[in-house]
Amino acid sequence: MGRDPLDPRVEARWTGSSKVSAPEPKATAILLRRIPLGALRLVGRGPLRGPADGLSRWWRRTVLGPLKKRRWPETKRLREAHRRAAVAAAVAEAEFDWLVLHEPQAVELGVDWLPRLLDERPGLVTTFSFEPRAEAARER
């Protein structure tokens, strides 16, 4: 949670969804990741550092890369679920008077709960970007 330095009224909440990823099977993690990369790391501490680094890059690209690609659809699904849950929790616990949906994905995330929220709180201002409020424009 952070504050926008341009406007002290703004409070941003980060979902942290990029930290979520599909789990890797334990056997894969041990046999194809930890043991080979650990051995290359040990070999790379001596005079064979260059070849060990090159082999490590090759291993990550040709062996581990396709495994990660296969897990990517599940990771995307988990991140989407986490993102939706985080947004719903933030909306449920916050007392705010202005909601800014600053990107198309924010609008997509609000499809389920935004109409109900607007019905419950008719005074809530909702905009797509940071805009001057109508009350402030009339005061000038």
DRENROSE-977169 format. One line per field, with one value per residue (C-alpha): residue in three letters; x, y, z. Coordinates in Angstrom, 1 decimal. Example, Ala and Ser with C-alpha at 12.3 -4.5 7.8 and 13.67 -1.06 7.14 Angstrom:
code = (ala, ser) .
px = (12.3, 13.7) .
py = (-4.5, -1.1) .
pz = (7.8, 7.1) .
END
This chain:
code = (met, gly, arg, asp, pro, leu, asp, pro, arg, val, glu, ala, arg, trp, thr, gly, ser, ser, lys, val, ser, ala, pro, glu, pro, lys, ala, thr, ala, ile, leu, leu, arg, arg, ile, pro, leu, gly, ala, leu, arg, leu, val, gly, arg, gly, pro, leu, arg, gly, pro, ala, asp, gly, leu, ser, arg, trp, trp, arg, arg, thr, val, leu, gly, pro, leu, lys, lys, arg, arg, trp, pro, glu, thr, lys, arg, leu, arg, glu, ala, his, arg, arg, ala, ala, val, ala, ala, ala, val, ala, glu, ala, glu, phe, asp, trp, leu, val, leu, his, glu, pro, gln, ala, val, glu, leu, gly, val, asp, trp, leu, pro, arg, leu, leu, asp, glu, arg, pro, gly, leu, val, thr, thr, phe, ser, phe, glu, pro, arg, ala, glu, ala, ala, arg, glu, arg) .
px = (0.0, 1.5, 0.8, 1.0, 3.4, 1.3, -1.9, -2.0, -5.6, -4.7, -4.1, -2.9, -3.3, -1.2, -2.6, 0.8, -0.5, 2.9, 4.2, 1.7, 2.7, 1.6, 3.4, 6.2, 6.1, 8.6, 10.3, 10.8, 12.1, 14.7, 15.7, 15.6, 16.3, 18.1, 20.5, 21.7, 21.9, 23.5, 26.2, 26.9, 27.1, 29.7, 31.7, 31.5, 33.3, 36.6, 38.4, 35.5, 33.2, 32.7, 31.7, 29.5, 27.7, 27.1, 25.8, 23.6, 22.0, 21.6, 19.9, 17.5, 16.6, 16.2, 15.1, 13.4, 12.0, 9.5, 8.4, 7.7, 5.8, 3.5, 2.8, 2.0, -1.7, -2.2, -0.1, -2.3, -5.5, -4.1, -3.0, -6.4, -8.2, -5.7, -6.2, -10.0, -9.9, -7.5, -9.6, -12.8, -11.2, -9.8, -13.2, -15.0, -12.8, -12.2, -14.3, -13.6, -15.6, -13.8, -12.9, -10.5, -10.5, -7.3, -6.8, -9.0, -8.1, -9.4, -12.8, -12.8, -12.0, -14.9, -17.6, -18.8, -18.9, -18.9, -22.7, -23.7, -21.3, -22.7, -26.2, -25.2, -23.3, -24.9, -22.5, -19.5, -17.6, -16.2, -13.8, -11.5, -8.6, -7.6, -9.9, -11.0, -14.1, -17.2, -17.5, -14.0, -14.6, -17.7, -15.8, -13.3) .
py = (0.0, 3.3, 7.0, 8.8, 11.7, 13.9, 13.8, 12.9, 11.8, 8.9, 5.5, 2.7, -1.0, -3.6, -7.0, -8.8, -11.3, -11.5, -13.4, -16.2, -19.1, -22.6, -25.1, -27.2, -31.0, -31.8, -34.5, -32.0, -29.4, -31.7, -33.8, -31.2, -28.0, -28.3, -31.1, -30.1, -26.4, -27.0, -29.2, -26.6, -23.9, -26.0, -26.7, -23.0, -21.9, -23.1, -22.6, -23.9, -21.0, -20.0, -23.4, -24.0, -20.7, -21.5, -25.0, -23.6, -21.1, -23.9, -26.1, -23.3, -22.6, -26.1, -28.2, -25.8, -23.3, -25.8, -26.9, -23.3, -22.8, -25.8, -24.3, -20.8, -21.3, -22.5, -19.6, -17.2, -18.7, -18.6, -15.0, -13.9, -15.6, -13.9, -10.5, -10.8, -11.8, -9.0, -6.4, -7.7, -7.6, -4.1, -2.8, -4.6, -3.1, 0.4, 3.5, 5.6, 8.3, 8.1, 5.0, 5.3, 2.4, 3.5, 0.7, -1.6, -4.6, -2.7, -2.3, -6.1, -6.9, -4.7, -6.2, -8.6, -6.2, -2.6, -2.4, -3.6, -1.2, 1.7, 0.7, 0.5, 3.8, 6.3, 9.1, 7.2, 8.9, 6.5, 7.7, 6.0, 8.3, 11.0, 13.8, 17.0, 16.4, 18.2, 20.0, 21.3, 22.6, 24.5, 26.2, 27.8) .
pz = (0.0, -1.0, -1.5, -4.8, -4.3, -6.7, -4.7, -1.0, -1.3, -3.4, -1.9, -4.1, -3.2, -5.0, -5.5, -5.5, -8.1, -9.8, -6.8, -7.4, -9.7, -10.4, -8.2, -9.6, -8.8, -6.1, -8.2, -11.1, -8.7, -7.2, -10.2, -13.0, -11.1, -7.8, -8.5, -11.9, -11.2, -7.8, -9.4, -12.0, -9.4, -7.5, -10.6, -11.5, -8.4, -9.8, -13.0, -15.0, -14.3, -17.9, -19.2, -16.1, -16.6, -20.3, -19.5, -16.8, -19.2, -21.8, -19.1, -18.0, -21.7, -23.1, -20.1, -17.6, -20.2, -21.7, -18.2, -17.2, -20.5, -19.6, -16.2, -17.6, -18.2, -14.6, -13.3, -15.2, -13.8, -10.3, -10.7, -12.0, -9.1, -6.6, -8.3, -8.1, -4.5, -3.5, -5.3, -3.7, -0.2, -0.7, -1.8, 1.0, 3.8, 2.4, 3.1, 0.1, -1.8, -5.1, -7.1, -10.0, -12.5, -14.2, -16.7, -18.8, -16.6, -13.6, -15.3, -16.2, -12.5, -11.4, -13.6, -10.8, -7.9, -9.3, -10.2, -6.8, -5.1, -7.0, -6.0, -2.4, -2.4, -4.7, -3.7, -4.8, -7.6, -10.2, -13.0, -15.4, -14.7, -12.2, -13.2, -11.4, -9.4, -10.5, -7.1, -7.3, -10.9, -9.8, -6.9, -9.2) .
END
